[in-house]
Amino acid sequence: MRITLELSDYTPTTGLRTHWQEGFSIATSGTADCFLLKANKAGLISLATHLLTLAQDGVPEGCHIHYDESNSLEDESIELVIQKTA
């Protein structure tokens, strides 16, 4: 199976632009000892696209993607922030 991903270029004006696969579902939960991320196929492909977008050379350190119930995660999920470091 081959999957083709479309990545958006980062610009200081627009920042990071993420793409979502139709029908995505992502849920997170956690305890002091474990973080669980559950996603269907569309959710996993979407997250892969987001990670590759964040990893691009033009994206500055400190840039991040924030996920929460209001912005992509299923109800009762805990917030997830993925940040680029050097």
C-alpha positions as CSV (number, residue, x, y, z in Angstrom):
1,M,0.0,0.0,0.0
2,R,1.3,3.4,-0.9
3,I,0.0,6.6,0.8
4,T,0.7,10.0,-0.7
5,L,0.7,12.9,1.8
6,E,0.3,16.6,1.0
7,L,2.4,18.9,3.2
8,S,1.9,22.6,3.4
9,D,4.9,24.9,3.5
10,Y,5.4,26.9,6.7
11,T,5.5,30.7,6.3
12,P,5.8,33.2,9.2
13,T,2.6,34.8,7.9
14,T,0.4,31.7,7.8
15,G,2.3,29.5,10.3
16,L,1.6,25.8,10.2
17,R,-1.4,24.7,8.1
18,T,-2.6,21.1,8.8
19,H,-4.6,18.8,6.6
20,W,-7.2,16.4,7.9
21,Q,-8.3,13.1,6.2
22,E,-12.0,12.8,5.9
23,G,-13.6,10.8,8.7
24,F,-10.7,11.1,11.1
25,S,-11.1,10.1,14.7
26,I,-8.5,10.7,17.4
27,A,-8.8,10.3,21.2
28,T,-6.3,10.7,24.0
29,S,-6.2,9.7,27.6
30,G,-3.6,9.4,30.3
31,T,-2.5,8.7,33.8
32,A,0.7,9.6,35.6
33,D,2.4,6.6,34.1
34,C,0.9,6.3,30.6
35,F,-0.4,8.4,27.7
36,L,-2.7,6.7,25.2
37,L,-3.5,8.0,21.7
38,K,-6.2,6.1,19.8
39,A,-6.9,6.9,16.2
40,N,-8.6,5.3,13.2
41,K,-6.8,5.0,9.8
42,A,-7.8,8.6,8.8
43,G,-6.7,9.9,12.1
44,L,-3.3,8.2,11.9
45,I,-2.7,9.5,8.4
46,S,-3.7,13.0,9.5
47,L,-1.3,12.8,12.5
48,A,1.5,11.6,10.2
49,T,0.9,14.5,7.9
50,H,1.0,16.9,10.9
51,L,4.3,15.5,12.2
52,L,6.0,15.7,8.8
53,T,4.7,19.2,8.4
54,L,6.2,20.2,11.7
55,A,9.5,18.4,10.9
56,Q,10.2,20.5,7.8
57,D,13.4,22.5,7.7
58,G,11.7,25.9,7.4
59,V,9.6,25.4,10.6
60,P,11.3,27.2,13.5
61,E,12.0,25.7,16.9
62,G,9.1,26.2,19.3
63,C,6.4,25.9,16.7
64,H,3.7,23.6,17.9
65,I,0.4,21.9,17.1
66,H,-2.3,21.9,19.8
67,Y,-5.0,19.3,19.9
68,D,-8.0,19.4,22.2
69,E,-11.7,18.5,22.4
70,S,-12.6,21.8,20.7
71,N,-10.1,21.3,17.9
72,S,-10.0,17.7,16.7
73,L,-10.0,15.2,19.6
74,E,-12.9,13.1,20.7
75,D,-14.9,14.1,23.8
76,E,-13.2,13.5,27.1
77,S,-9.8,13.5,25.6
78,I,-6.9,15.2,27.3
79,E,-5.0,18.0,25.5
80,L,-2.1,17.1,23.3
81,V,0.6,19.5,22.3
82,I,3.4,18.5,19.9
83,Q,6.3,21.0,19.7
84,K,9.4,21.2,17.5
85,T,12.7,21.4,19.2
86,A,16.3,21.7,17.9
